[in-house]
């Protein structure tokens, strides 16, 4: 297992390297999802500076950043996440701080298939499982249907957690009305 480092704040050169990895991992989603799934630079900087959001980092043998993810139980720190939704649906866990939001999980293209993804998933979900918490991630249709990201996370988590139940807890559908005349 690769060592996963957890930091409260990522700054300076590490933040620059994190931004580069983030773009390498997610830039294509700008063209694959209707709702924006890629932060702008200022938003990314705010997340990296927010001590309420844990940053999970995996460094390669050469010192380069190979994996990066974020997670927090402080749902108010996540833009566009409705803490009230979780408070209503899981009131006891919400009150106990046992609802965790995974902001993103990215792996450098050179590290695909090396176990970095699994190591990040384990570092984030193992403590949630020990506390019988709820981990939530927002996944666009492409990552769900083409990359099977939710199933991969569930399968990985089931290798160390005695119980993992996966369910779609919300979905959003974008409907288009095209009024162009076609000949």
Rosetta blueprint (number, residue, H / E / L):
1 X L
2 X L
3 X L
4 X E
5 X E
6 X E
7 X E
8 X L
9 X L
10 X L
11 X L
12 X H
13 X H
14 X H
15 X H
16 X H
17 X H
18 X H
19 X H
20 X H
21 X H
22 X H
23 X H
24 X H
25 X H
26 X H
27 X H
28 X H
29 X H
30 X H
31 X H
32 X L
33 X L
34 X L
35 X L
36 X L
37 X L
38 X L
39 X L
40 X L
41 X H
42 X H
43 X H
44 X H
45 X H
46 X H
47 X H
48 X H
49 X H
50 X L
51 X L
52 X L
53 X L
54 X E
55 X E
56 X E
57 X E
58 X E
59 X E
60 X L
61 X L
62 X L
63 X L
64 X L
65 X E
66 X E
67 X E
68 X E
69 X E
70 X E
71 X E
72 X E
73 X L
74 X L
75 X H
76 X H
77 X H
78 X L
79 X L
80 X L
81 X L
82 X L
83 X H
84 X H
85 X H
86 X H
87 X H
88 X H
89 X H
90 X L
91 X H
92 X H
93 X H
94 X H
95 X H
96 X L
97 X L
98 X L
99 X E
100 X E
101 X E
102 X E
103 X E
104 X E
105 X E
106 X E
107 X E
108 X L
109 X H
110 X H
111 X H
112 X L
113 X L
114 X L
115 X L
116 X H
117 X H
118 X H
119 X H
120 X H
121 X H
122 X H
123 X H
124 X H
125 X H
126 X H
127 X H
128 X H
129 X H
130 X H
131 X L
132 X L
133 X L
134 X E
135 X E
136 X E
137 X E
138 X L
139 X L
140 X L
141 X H
142 X H
143 X H
144 X H
145 X H
146 X H
147 X L
148 X L
149 X H
150 X H
151 X H
152 X H
153 X H
154 X H
155 X H
156 X H
157 X H
158 X H
159 X L
160 X L
161 X L
162 X L
163 X L
164 X L
165 X L
166 X L
167 X L
168 X L
169 X L
170 X L
171 X L
172 X L
173 X L
174 X L
175 X L
176 X L
177 X L
178 X L
179 X L
180 X L
181 X L
182 X L
183 X L
